[in-house]
Amino acid sequence: MPLKRKGPLQLVQREVDEIKNQVDRLVKNVQNHEGSTEEALRRCQELQMSAEKTQRTLKNLTKADELAPVGNYDQRKQEEERRLQTLVERINMLSLELSPPGPSAVAGDVSNEESECEEDDESSDDEGDVEDAEDEKEAGKPPAQSEPRLYTVLSDFKGEQEGDLSVQRGEVLRIIRRTADGWWLAQNNKGNRGVVPRTYLKIGMSVDDEGDDDDEEEEDDEEESEEDEDSEELTDREKHRSLSHSNWGPVKKALTEIDATDVLSAMGAIPSGFRPSTLNKLLVEEGETYRGSHYIQPELSESKLSFSDLFLDPDTGRVRARQVRMCVCFSLWSCRMIPTPGVGVQVLSRHIRVCAFDGTQVLSNIYTVRATYNSKSPKTWTFSPRVTGILPTLLDGECFLRCNSASPDLGILFELGVTFIRNSTGERGDLSCGWAFLKLTDDSGNPIPYRTYELPVNGGTPYERDVAVEATINQGSPAGVFQQMLQARRQPKLVVKLKSVHNRTRTQLSLLPDTLLHSLSCVHLLALHRQLLADALLLDRPTMQNADPICSPVLTTFPKLLDQPDLLDTLRTAWLGAETAMSRAQKRDLSYLKQEFSKVYMSSTYVLLHSPLLPCYHWADLPSEEQRARVIFSTLEALKHSQQSPSQSGSPELFIDPTHQHVAFDVTELTFDLLQVVR
């Protein structure tokens, strides 16, 4: 029986499988440092050409080319296209890693190249000795000079000075001359010449340029004839470049600050639709303006003679409850089908930054919840994992929002983000994987009902519209209902549940500032701090016009805990232990609770805040987080053994005990300056 002939699509599938096997072997050899870099780079270029050729063949295939009917032809073809595109991105990224850097980092190389160029110009005058001079020059060239001449542009570059060549991403350039300062003379397909930065280029050419050997030789002859005419002008330009763009430093700075995302996207390290994190930029650039430590402070009225959100009930002596326009509690459940960054990028944290948003501006503090990641399901994020003991605040997806904004478009903005580090350069960065928005009122202005919402995750920034998160999502409408259901399941989603809370929690929420977003598990701590704040500002001051500093270490340092979740968890744990030992009558006695809260705070968190062993808090820094956890645990254990009875907690003897180290005393530790902290 004769063997069954294979169709064109099956042959392409075999080619893709073979390319994948070769890429895997090459990556393994590079990781194991087997063979030279030049040989690996040559193999990478060959694989790049083979993959692009197969990609072009696959694109031209149609169902009519098949020898026999093929079921689900379009779906199989799309799958092969996605596989091949993934391989192309891997090859491009590997090519970038293997290609030599732009600057040579040796000042002497510039003089050597200039002398070689002068020798080349002199030898071109004597037609009989051209070939011998070229052979000698090739033998003495450094490795960077013998690289291929065709390079592909990684991202757009707009010329800023005279002599720069403006290029676009994907354009193929012919390199005429390489220089040590990283600015290479190049020529595009239109014949225009200019200098471009080396970091914007990758080795290799597109498939369309394959086989144009005759045109290539003609262009080489034209370049050799024009090179002599431009030598003097080019030498002056290179000298100017070496002064204004000194080696690698400014180029690297411009690359990381402006086009880092574009370069990572071109490498295939991040999917399309990813952007630099908008909310992280606000946290970094605006200081404390968007932090919880700022919003927990009292707010002055328009007259600046009283407070607008802090009042006392004269009958009970407690903080007067205040109702705001919007107060909701919600739970982050999960994120589905979230694209993962590619190889070459190590993810340090997956998280969601949450804030109140009206479509144009952020209306509250920015709160961050870290997601739990499972390598078996890389595109799914979960929150609030089951752990022994108290769930860390950073992982707790149950939050509350109080906001007094009258905007009809008020809602909650969720920005999915990752903090990453590039393996090749060690650079850290924060990317937005997409964003979702939950409007808290309907078209009539009524609050939306308590239920679970599946929010679509959009790409880009919150100020962009109709940006897909991943390029593999088809923008066209599917033909059948079943295909529509499948495509809907592939769309990134964020699952959020609005829920109601019991009366005690609702009462505690009414004591908090008019605008605040934080974890629901810390409401009782925030309410106690609010009561201490009201006592100090409304009861203990001689007059309401008195603004002298107040001696209160609790009020001075407590807001710092909202920016350091591990210390806030320490206070929660210590307060839970104190509450367990209280009777029911003591729990109902506000004066006793305030006194006990101050003792517990001073004997636990305050000691850690001023411990020289505790490193500074850095976001998504695993070594720092582990060291802080060790210091917190060891300090609390030592304090637990040294304090035999609750009455000794917070006593002055604790701070003069030689077994506990403290940083040098500063009067600002005790000084609560009203004029500096109020909003």
C-alpha positions as CSV (number, residue, x, y, z in Angstrom):
1,M,0.0,0.0,0.0
2,P,1.6,3.3,-1.0
3,L,2.3,5.8,1.7
4,K,-0.2,8.6,2.1
5,R,1.1,12.0,0.8
6,K,1.2,14.8,3.3
7,G,-0.4,18.1,2.5
8,P,1.3,21.6,2.6
9,L,0.0,22.4,6.0
10,Q,1.4,19.2,7.5
11,L,4.8,19.9,5.9
12,V,4.8,23.3,7.4
13,Q,4.0,21.8,10.8
14,R,7.0,19.5,10.4
15,E,9.2,22.5,9.6
16,V,7.9,24.4,12.6
17,D,8.6,21.4,14.8
18,E,12.1,21.1,13.4
19,I,12.8,24.8,14.0
20,K,11.5,24.5,17.6
21,N,13.9,21.6,18.2
22,Q,16.8,23.6,16.8
23,V,15.9,26.6,18.9
24,D,15.7,24.5,22.0
25,R,19.1,23.0,21.4
26,L,20.6,26.4,20.7
27,V,19.2,27.9,23.8
28,K,20.5,24.9,25.8
29,N,24.0,25.2,24.3
30,V,24.1,29.0,25.1
31,Q,23.0,28.4,28.7
32,N,25.7,25.7,29.1
33,H,28.3,27.9,27.3
34,E,29.0,25.2,24.7
35,G,30.7,26.5,21.7
36,S,31.7,30.1,20.8
37,T,29.4,33.1,20.8
38,E,30.2,33.7,17.1
39,E,29.0,30.2,16.1
40,A,25.9,30.6,18.2
41,L,25.1,33.9,16.6
42,R,25.6,32.4,13.1
43,R,23.2,29.6,14.0
44,C,20.7,32.1,15.4
45,Q,20.8,34.1,12.1
46,E,20.2,30.9,10.1
47,L,17.2,30.0,12.3
48,Q,15.9,33.5,11.9
49,M,16.0,33.3,8.2
50,S,14.4,29.8,8.2
51,A,11.6,30.9,10.5
52,E,10.8,33.9,8.5
53,K,10.8,31.9,5.3
54,T,8.4,29.3,6.8
55,Q,6.3,32.2,8.1
56,R,5.9,33.6,4.6
57,T,5.1,30.1,3.2
58,L,2.5,29.6,5.9
59,K,0.9,32.9,5.3
60,N,0.4,32.1,1.6
61,L,-1.2,28.7,2.2
62,T,-4.9,28.3,1.5
63,K,-7.4,25.5,2.0
64,A,-7.5,24.8,-1.8
65,D,-3.8,23.8,-1.7
66,E,-4.5,20.7,0.4
67,L,-4.6,17.3,-1.4
68,A,-7.5,16.1,0.8
69,P,-10.1,17.8,2.9
70,V,-8.8,19.0,6.3
71,G,-11.1,19.6,9.2
72,N,-10.7,22.9,11.2
73,Y,-8.2,24.2,8.6
74,D,-8.3,27.8,9.7
75,Q,-7.9,27.0,13.4
76,R,-4.9,24.7,12.7
77,K,-3.3,27.4,10.5
78,Q,-3.8,30.0,13.2
79,E,-2.2,27.7,15.8
80,E,0.8,27.2,13.6
81,E,1.1,30.9,13.0
82,R,1.1,31.6,16.8
83,R,3.7,28.9,17.3
84,L,5.9,30.3,14.6
85,Q,5.5,33.8,15.9
86,T,6.5,32.7,19.4
87,L,9.6,31.0,17.9
88,V,10.5,34.2,15.9
89,E,10.3,36.2,19.1
90,R,12.5,33.8,21.0
91,I,15.1,33.8,18.2
92,N,15.0,37.7,18.0
93,M,15.6,37.9,21.8
94,L,18.4,35.3,21.6
95,S,20.0,37.3,18.8
96,L,19.9,40.4,20.9
97,E,21.6,38.6,23.8
98,L,24.3,37.2,21.6
99,S,25.0,40.3,19.6
100,P,27.9,42.4,20.9
101,P,27.1,45.7,22.6
102,G,27.2,49.0,20.8
103,P,30.1,50.7,22.5
104,S,33.5,49.1,22.6
105,A,34.3,50.6,25.9
106,V,37.9,51.1,24.7
107,A,38.9,54.6,23.7
108,G,41.7,53.2,21.6
109,D,39.3,51.5,19.2
110,V,38.2,54.9,17.8
111,S,41.7,55.8,16.7
112,N,42.3,52.3,15.3
113,E,39.1,52.5,13.3
114,E,39.9,56.0,12.0
115,S,43.4,54.9,11.0
116,E,41.9,51.9,9.2
117,C,39.5,54.2,7.4
118,E,42.3,56.5,6.4
119,E,44.3,53.5,5.1
120,D,41.1,52.4,3.2
121,D,40.8,55.8,1.6
122,E,44.5,55.9,0.6
123,S,44.3,52.4,-0.9
124,S,41.2,53.2,-2.9
125,D,43.3,55.7,-5.0
126,D,45.5,52.9,-6.3
127,E,43.2,50.6,-8.3
128,G,45.8,47.9,-8.7
129,D,46.3,47.3,-5.0
130,V,42.6,47.4,-3.9
131,E,42.2,43.7,-3.4
132,D,45.5,43.3,-1.4
133,A,44.6,46.3,0.9
134,E,41.1,44.9,1.5
135,D,42.6,41.5,2.4
136,E,45.0,43.1,4.9
137,K,42.2,45.3,6.3
138,E,39.9,42.3,6.8
139,A,42.7,40.3,8.6
140,G,43.2,43.2,11.0
141,K,39.6,44.0,11.7
142,P,38.2,43.5,15.2
143,P,35.3,41.1,15.4
144,A,32.7,43.9,15.6
145,Q,33.8,45.1,12.2
146,S,33.3,41.8,10.5
147,E,29.6,41.5,11.5
148,P,26.8,41.3,8.9
149,R,25.9,44.6,7.3
150,L,22.1,44.2,7.4
151,Y,20.4,45.1,10.6
152,T,16.7,45.4,11.6
153,V,15.4,48.4,13.6
154,L,13.9,47.4,17.0
155,S,11.9,50.6,17.7
156,D,11.2,54.0,16.2
157,F,14.0,56.6,16.4
158,K,13.5,60.2,15.5
159,G,16.6,62.2,14.6
160,E,17.3,65.1,17.0
161,Q,20.3,66.6,15.3
162,E,21.6,67.2,11.8
163,G,23.0,64.0,10.4
164,D,20.7,61.7,12.4
165,L,18.7,59.1,10.4
166,S,15.1,58.8,11.4
167,V,14.0,55.1,11.3
168,Q,10.9,53.1,12.0
169,R,10.5,49.8,13.8
170,G,10.9,46.8,11.4
171,E,12.9,48.8,8.8
172,V,16.1,47.1,7.4
173,L,19.2,49.2,7.4
174,R,22.6,48.6,5.7
175,I,25.4,49.5,8.1
176,I,28.2,51.5,6.3
177,R,30.5,52.2,9.2
178,R,30.6,51.2,12.9
179,T,32.1,53.5,15.5
180,A,33.1,53.0,19.1
181,D,30.7,55.6,20.5
182,G,27.7,53.5,19.5
183,W,26.4,55.8,16.7
184,W,26.6,53.9,13.4
185,L,26.4,55.2,9.9
186,A,23.5,53.5,8.1
187,Q,21.6,53.7,4.9
188,N,17.9,52.8,4.5
189,N,16.2,51.3,1.4
190,K,15.5,54.8,0.0
191,G,19.1,55.7,-0.1
192,N,19.1,58.1,2.8
193,R,22.1,58.1,5.1
194,G,22.6,59.1,8.7
195,V,23.7,57.8,12.1
196,V,21.5,55.7,14.4
197,P,22.2,54.3,17.9
198,R,23.5,50.8,18.0
199,T,21.0,49.8,20.7
200,Y,18.1,50.2,18.3
201,L,19.4,47.6,15.9
202,K,19.5,43.8,15.8
203,I,21.4,41.6,13.4
204,G,19.5,40.1,10.5
205,M,17.4,41.1,7.6
206,S,13.8,40.6,6.6
207,V,12.7,37.8,4.2
208,D,11.9,40.2,1.4
209,D,15.6,40.9,1.1
210,E,16.5,37.3,0.5
211,G,18.1,36.4,-2.7
212,D,18.7,40.0,-3.9
213,D,22.4,39.3,-4.3
214,D,22.8,41.2,-7.5
215,D,21.3,44.3,-6.2
216,E,23.4,43.9,-3.1
217,E,26.6,43.8,-5.1
218,E,25.6,46.9,-7.0
219,E,24.8,48.7,-3.8
220,D,28.1,47.6,-2.4
221,D,29.9,49.2,-5.4
222,E,28.0,52.4,-4.9
223,E,28.8,52.5,-1.3
224,E,32.5,52.1,-1.9
225,S,32.5,54.9,-4.4
226,E,30.5,57.2,-2.1
227,E,32.5,56.3,1.0
228,D,35.5,58.4,0.0
229,E,33.4,61.5,-0.7
230,D,31.8,61.3,2.7
231,S,34.9,60.5,4.8
232,E,35.9,64.0,5.8
233,E,32.3,65.0,6.6
234,L,31.8,61.8,8.6
235,T,35.0,62.2,10.6
236,D,33.9,65.6,11.8
237,R,30.5,64.2,12.7
238,E,32.0,61.3,14.6
239,K,34.1,63.8,16.6
240,H,31.0,65.8,17.4
241,R,29.2,62.6,18.5
242,S,32.0,61.5,20.7
243,L,31.7,64.8,22.6
244,S,27.9,65.1,22.8
245,H,27.2,61.4,23.2
246,S,30.1,60.1,25.3
247,N,30.1,56.3,25.0
248,W,27.4,54.1,26.6
249,G,26.1,56.1,29.6
250,P,23.7,58.7,27.9
251,V,22.5,56.1,25.4
252,K,21.7,53.6,28.1
253,K,19.9,56.4,30.2
254,A,17.8,57.4,27.2
255,L,17.0,53.8,26.4
256,T,15.9,52.9,30.0
257,E,14.0,56.1,30.6
258,I,12.2,56.6,27.3
259,D,12.0,53.4,25.3
260,A,12.6,50.6,27.7
261,T,9.1,49.2,27.1
262,D,9.5,49.4,23.3
263,V,12.8,47.5,23.4
264,L,11.3,44.8,25.7
265,S,8.3,44.5,23.5
266,A,10.6,44.2,20.4
267,M,12.5,41.5,22.2
268,G,9.3,39.6,22.9
269,A,9.8,39.9,26.6
270,I,6.5,41.6,27.2
271,P,3.2,41.1,25.4
272,S,1.5,43.9,23.4
273,G,-0.8,46.1,25.4
274,F,1.7,46.3,28.4
275,R,2.6,49.8,29.4
276,P,4.7,51.4,32.2
277,S,2.6,51.5,35.3
278,T,0.6,54.7,35.6
279,L,-0.3,54.3,39.3
280,N,3.3,53.3,40.3
281,K,4.5,56.4,38.6
282,L,2.2,58.5,40.8
283,L,3.4,56.8,43.9
284,V,7.1,57.4,43.0
285,E,6.9,60.9,41.6
286,E,4.3,62.4,43.8
287,G,5.8,61.4,47.1
288,E,3.2,60.9,49.9
289,T,0.4,62.5,48.0
290,Y,-1.2,59.2,47.0
291,R,-0.1,57.1,50.0
292,G,-2.4,55.9,52.8
293,S,-0.2,57.6,55.4
294,H,-1.3,60.9,53.9
295,Y,-5.0,60.2,53.7
296,I,-5.3,59.0,57.3
297,Q,-4.3,62.4,58.6
298,P,-7.1,64.9,59.4
299,E,-8.3,67.5,56.9
300,L,-8.7,71.2,57.6
301,S,-11.8,73.1,56.7
302,E,-11.8,76.0,54.3
303,S,-11.3,78.5,57.2
304,K,-8.3,76.5,58.4
305,L,-9.6,77.0,62.0
306,S,-11.2,73.6,62.4
307,F,-11.4,70.1,60.8
308,S,-13.7,69.1,58.0
309,D,-13.8,65.3,58.7
310,L,-13.0,64.9,62.4
311,F,-15.6,65.7,65.1
312,L,-16.5,64.5,68.6
313,D,-19.9,63.4,69.9
314,P,-20.4,65.5,73.1
315,D,-22.6,62.9,74.6
316,T,-20.4,59.9,74.3
317,G,-16.9,61.4,73.9
318,R,-16.4,59.2,70.8
319,V,-15.6,60.2,67.3
320,R,-18.7,61.3,65.5
321,A,-19.7,59.0,62.7
322,R,-19.7,60.5,59.2
323,Q,-21.6,59.2,56.2
324,V,-20.0,59.8,52.8
325,R,-21.4,59.6,49.3
326,M,-19.7,56.2,48.6
327,C,-18.7,53.5,51.0
328,V,-18.3,50.0,49.6
329,C,-16.5,46.8,50.6
330,F,-15.2,44.5,47.9
331,S,-13.1,41.3,47.5
332,L,-10.6,40.6,44.8
333,W,-11.1,37.0,43.8
334,S,-9.0,36.2,40.7
335,C,-7.6,37.3,37.4
336,R,-7.8,35.0,34.4
337,M,-5.9,34.8,31.1
338,I,-3.4,37.4,32.0
339,P,-0.4,37.2,29.6
340,T,3.0,36.4,31.2
341,P,6.3,38.2,30.4
342,G,8.7,36.2,28.3
343,V,12.2,34.9,28.9
344,G,14.9,37.4,29.9
345,V,12.6,39.1,32.4
346,Q,12.3,37.9,36.0
347,V,9.1,38.8,37.7
348,L,9.5,39.9,41.3
349,S,5.8,40.7,42.1
350,R,2.4,40.3,40.6
351,H,-0.1,42.7,42.1
352,I,-3.1,44.9,41.7
353,R,-3.0,48.6,42.5
354,V,-6.5,50.0,43.4
355,C,-7.8,53.5,43.8
356,A,-10.9,55.6,43.3
357,F,-11.1,57.0,39.8
358,D,-13.5,59.1,37.8
359,G,-12.0,58.7,34.3
360,T,-9.7,61.7,34.5
361,Q,-8.0,61.7,37.9
362,V,-7.2,59.6,41.0
363,L,-9.4,60.5,43.9
364,S,-8.0,58.5,46.8
365,N,-4.8,56.8,48.0
366,I,-3.4,54.0,45.9
367,Y,-3.5,50.7,47.7
368,T,-1.6,47.6,46.5
369,V,-2.6,43.9,46.9
370,R,-0.1,41.2,45.9
371,A,-1.4,38.3,43.9
372,T,-0.6,34.6,44.6
373,Y,1.0,32.9,41.6
374,N,1.1,29.2,40.7
375,S,3.5,28.1,38.0
376,K,1.1,25.3,36.9
377,S,-1.4,28.0,35.9
378,P,0.7,31.0,34.8
379,K,-2.1,33.1,33.5
380,T,-4.2,33.0,36.6
381,W,-3.8,35.2,39.6
382,T,-5.5,34.6,42.9
383,F,-5.9,36.5,46.2
384,S,-6.4,35.9,49.9
385,P,-4.8,32.5,50.1
386,R,-5.4,30.2,53.1
387,V,-2.5,30.5,55.5
388,T,-1.9,29.5,59.1
389,G,-2.4,32.4,61.5
390,I,-3.3,36.0,60.4
391,L,-3.4,36.5,56.7
392,P,-0.8,39.2,55.7
393,T,-2.3,42.5,54.8
394,L,-0.4,42.6,51.5
395,L,-2.1,39.4,50.4
396,D,-5.6,40.2,51.7
397,G,-8.0,40.9,48.8
398,E,-10.8,42.2,51.0
399,C,-10.8,46.0,50.9
400,F,-13.0,49.0,51.6
401,L,-13.3,52.3,49.9
402,R,-14.7,55.5,51.4
403,C,-14.9,58.5,49.0
404,N,-16.9,61.7,49.2
405,S,-16.5,62.7,45.6
406,A,-19.6,63.9,43.8
407,S,-18.5,62.8,40.4
408,P,-21.2,60.8,38.5
409,D,-18.4,58.6,37.0
410,L,-16.9,57.6,40.3
411,G,-15.6,54.0,40.3
412,I,-12.8,51.8,41.3
413,L,-9.7,51.5,39.1
414,F,-7.8,48.2,39.1
415,E,-4.4,48.3,37.5
416,L,-2.8,44.8,37.1
417,G,0.9,45.1,37.3
418,V,4.2,43.3,37.6
419,T,7.5,44.4,39.1
420,F,10.3,42.9,37.0
421,I,14.1,42.8,36.7
422,R,15.9,42.3,33.4
423,N,18.4,39.4,33.7
424,S,20.8,40.9,31.2
425,T,21.1,44.4,32.7
426,G,19.7,44.1,36.2
427,E,17.3,47.0,35.7
428,R,14.1,47.1,37.7
429,G,10.8,48.3,36.4
430,D,7.0,48.3,36.9
431,L,4.7,47.4,34.0
432,S,0.9,47.5,33.8
433,C,-0.5,44.3,32.4
434,G,-3.9,45.9,31.9
435,W,-6.6,47.7,33.8
436,A,-10.2,47.3,34.7
437,F,-12.8,49.8,35.9
438,L,-15.9,49.2,38.0
439,K,-18.3,52.1,38.0
440,L,-20.1,52.3,41.4
441,T,-23.3,53.8,40.1
442,D,-25.7,53.0,37.3
443,D,-27.0,55.4,34.7
444,S,-29.7,56.7,37.1
445,G,-27.1,57.5,39.8
446,N,-28.1,54.6,42.1
447,P,-25.5,52.4,43.7
448,I,-24.8,49.1,41.9
449,P,-26.0,45.9,43.6
450,Y,-23.9,43.7,45.7
451,R,-22.8,40.8,43.5
452,T,-19.9,39.3,41.7
453,Y,-18.6,41.2,38.6
454,E,-16.4,39.9,35.8
455,L,-14.6,43.0,34.5
456,P,-12.8,42.9,31.2
457,V,-9.1,43.8,31.4
458,N,-8.1,46.5,28.9
459,G,-4.6,47.1,27.6
460,G,-2.7,50.3,27.6
461,T,-3.2,53.0,30.3
462,P,-6.5,54.0,31.9
463,Y,-6.5,57.0,29.5
464,E,-6.4,54.8,26.4
465,R,-9.3,53.0,24.9
466,D,-9.7,49.9,22.7
467,V,-6.2,48.6,23.4
468,A,-5.9,44.8,23.4
469,V,-3.8,43.1,26.1
470,E,-2.3,40.5,23.8
471,A,-1.7,40.4,20.0
472,T,-3.0,36.9,19.7
473,I,-6.6,38.0,20.4
474,N,-8.5,38.2,17.1
475,Q,-10.2,41.5,16.7
476,G,-12.7,40.2,14.1
477,S,-16.0,38.8,15.0
478,P,-16.1,35.0,15.1
479,A,-18.4,33.1,12.8
480,G,-20.3,30.8,15.2
481,V,-21.7,30.9,18.7
482,F,-19.3,28.3,19.9
483,Q,-16.3,30.2,18.6
484,Q,-17.7,33.3,20.3
485,M,-17.9,31.5,23.6
486,L,-14.3,30.2,23.2
487,Q,-13.0,33.6,22.3
488,A,-14.8,35.1,25.3
489,R,-13.1,32.6,27.6
490,R,-9.7,33.7,26.2
491,Q,-10.3,37.3,27.1
492,P,-8.5,38.6,30.3
493,K,-10.9,39.0,33.2
494,L,-10.8,40.3,36.7
495,V,-13.3,38.9,39.1
496,V,-14.5,41.3,41.9
497,K,-17.2,40.8,44.4
498,L,-19.1,43.7,46.1
499,K,-20.3,42.6,49.5
500,S,-22.1,43.9,52.6
501,V,-20.5,43.8,56.1
502,H,-21.9,43.4,59.6
503,N,-23.0,46.4,61.7
504,R,-19.8,46.5,63.9
505,T,-17.6,46.9,60.9
506,R,-19.9,49.4,59.3
507,T,-19.8,51.5,62.5
508,Q,-16.0,51.4,62.5
509,L,-15.9,52.5,58.9
510,S,-18.0,55.6,59.6
511,L,-15.3,56.8,62.0
512,L,-12.6,56.9,59.3
513,P,-11.6,59.8,57.1
514,D,-13.9,60.8,54.3
515,T,-11.5,59.4,51.6
516,L,-9.5,56.2,52.3
517,L,-8.9,52.9,50.6
518,H,-7.3,50.1,52.6
519,S,-7.6,46.5,53.8
520,L,-10.8,45.5,55.6
521,S,-8.9,43.5,58.2
522,C,-7.3,46.7,59.6
523,V,-10.5,48.7,60.2
524,H,-10.4,48.3,64.0
525,L,-6.8,49.5,64.2
526,L,-7.6,52.6,62.0
527,A,-10.7,53.4,64.2
528,L,-8.7,53.3,67.4
529,H,-6.0,55.5,65.9
530,R,-8.8,57.9,64.8
531,Q,-10.1,58.0,68.4
532,L,-6.7,58.8,69.8
533,L,-6.3,61.5,67.1
534,A,-9.6,63.1,68.1
535,D,-8.7,63.1,71.8
536,A,-5.3,64.8,71.1
537,L,-6.7,67.4,68.7
538,L,-10.2,68.2,70.0
539,L,-10.0,67.4,73.8
540,D,-6.5,67.9,75.1
541,R,-5.5,71.1,73.3
542,P,-5.9,74.3,75.3
543,T,-7.8,76.0,72.5
544,M,-8.8,75.2,69.0
545,Q,-6.5,78.0,67.8
546,N,-3.5,76.4,69.5
547,A,-1.2,74.6,67.0
548,D,1.8,73.8,69.2
549,P,3.5,70.4,68.6
550,I,2.0,67.5,70.6
551,C,4.0,64.9,72.4
552,S,2.5,61.6,71.1
553,P,4.7,58.8,69.7
554,V,1.7,56.8,68.6
555,L,0.2,59.6,66.5
556,T,3.6,60.5,65.1
557,T,4.6,57.1,63.9
558,F,1.3,55.2,63.3
559,P,0.8,56.6,59.7
560,K,4.1,55.0,58.7
561,L,2.6,51.6,59.1
562,L,0.2,52.1,56.2
563,D,3.3,52.2,53.9
564,Q,5.0,49.2,55.6
565,P,2.5,46.2,55.6
566,D,4.7,43.9,57.5
567,L,4.8,46.2,60.5
568,L,1.1,46.7,60.3
569,D,0.7,42.9,60.5
570,T,3.0,43.0,63.6
571,L,0.6,45.4,65.3
572,R,-2.5,43.3,64.3
573,T,-0.9,40.2,65.8
574,A,0.1,41.9,69.0
575,W,-3.3,43.6,69.4
576,L,-5.1,40.3,68.7
577,G,-3.2,38.7,71.6
578,A,-4.1,41.6,73.9
579,E,-7.8,41.4,72.9
580,T,-7.9,37.7,73.6
581,A,-6.9,38.3,77.2
582,M,-9.6,41.0,77.7
583,S,-12.9,40.5,79.3
584,R,-16.2,41.6,77.7
585,A,-16.4,44.6,80.0
586,Q,-12.9,45.7,79.1
587,K,-13.7,45.4,75.4
588,R,-16.6,47.7,75.8
589,D,-14.6,50.3,77.8
590,L,-13.2,52.8,75.3
591,S,-10.8,54.4,77.7
592,Y,-9.3,51.1,78.6
593,L,-9.0,50.1,74.9
594,K,-7.2,53.3,74.1
595,Q,-4.8,52.9,77.0
596,E,-4.1,49.3,76.2
597,F,-3.7,50.0,72.5
598,S,-1.0,52.6,73.2
599,K,0.9,50.1,75.5
600,V,0.7,47.3,72.9
601,Y,1.9,49.7,70.1
602,M,4.8,51.0,72.1
603,S,6.0,47.5,73.2
604,S,5.9,46.0,69.7
605,T,5.7,48.2,66.6
606,Y,7.4,51.3,68.0
607,V,10.4,49.3,69.1
608,L,10.8,47.8,65.6
609,L,10.4,51.2,63.9
610,H,13.5,52.4,65.6
611,S,15.5,49.2,65.6
612,P,18.9,49.5,63.8
613,L,18.6,45.9,62.7
614,L,15.5,46.4,60.6
615,P,16.4,47.4,57.0
616,C,14.5,50.0,55.1
617,Y,11.3,48.8,53.4
618,H,11.7,48.3,49.6
619,W,8.9,47.2,47.4
620,A,9.3,43.7,45.8
621,D,12.8,43.2,47.2
622,L,12.9,39.6,48.4
623,P,16.2,39.7,50.3
624,S,15.0,42.8,52.2
625,E,11.6,41.3,52.9
626,E,13.2,38.1,54.3
627,Q,15.6,40.0,56.5
628,R,12.8,42.2,57.8
629,A,10.7,39.1,58.6
630,R,13.6,37.6,60.6
631,V,14.2,40.8,62.6
632,I,10.5,41.2,63.3
633,F,10.1,37.6,64.5
634,S,13.3,37.6,66.6
635,T,12.5,40.9,68.2
636,L,8.9,40.0,69.1
637,E,10.1,36.7,70.6
638,A,12.6,38.5,72.7
639,L,10.0,41.1,73.9
640,K,7.6,38.3,74.7
641,H,10.1,36.6,77.0
642,S,11.2,39.8,78.7
643,Q,7.7,41.0,79.5
644,Q,6.2,38.6,82.0
645,S,2.9,40.4,82.6
646,P,0.8,42.7,80.5
647,S,1.2,45.5,83.0
648,Q,4.9,45.8,82.1
649,S,4.3,46.2,78.4
650,G,5.1,49.6,77.1
651,S,7.0,50.5,80.3
652,P,10.0,52.9,80.1
653,E,12.3,50.2,81.3
654,L,11.9,48.6,77.9
655,F,13.7,51.4,76.1
656,I,16.7,51.4,78.4
657,D,17.2,47.7,78.4
658,P,20.7,47.0,77.0
659,T,19.5,43.8,75.3
660,H,17.4,45.9,72.8
661,Q,19.2,48.2,70.5
662,H,17.7,51.5,69.3
663,V,18.8,54.1,66.8
664,A,19.9,57.5,68.0
665,F,17.0,59.4,69.6
666,D,15.4,62.1,67.6
667,V,12.8,64.5,69.0
668,T,10.7,64.0,65.8
669,E,9.9,60.5,67.1
670,L,7.6,62.0,69.7
671,T,6.5,65.3,68.1
672,F,3.1,65.3,66.3
673,D,3.2,68.6,64.3
674,L,-0.3,69.4,63.3
675,L,0.6,72.0,60.7
676,Q,2.8,69.6,58.8
677,V,0.6,66.6,58.7
678,V,-2.9,68.0,58.1
679,R,-4.3,67.9,54.6
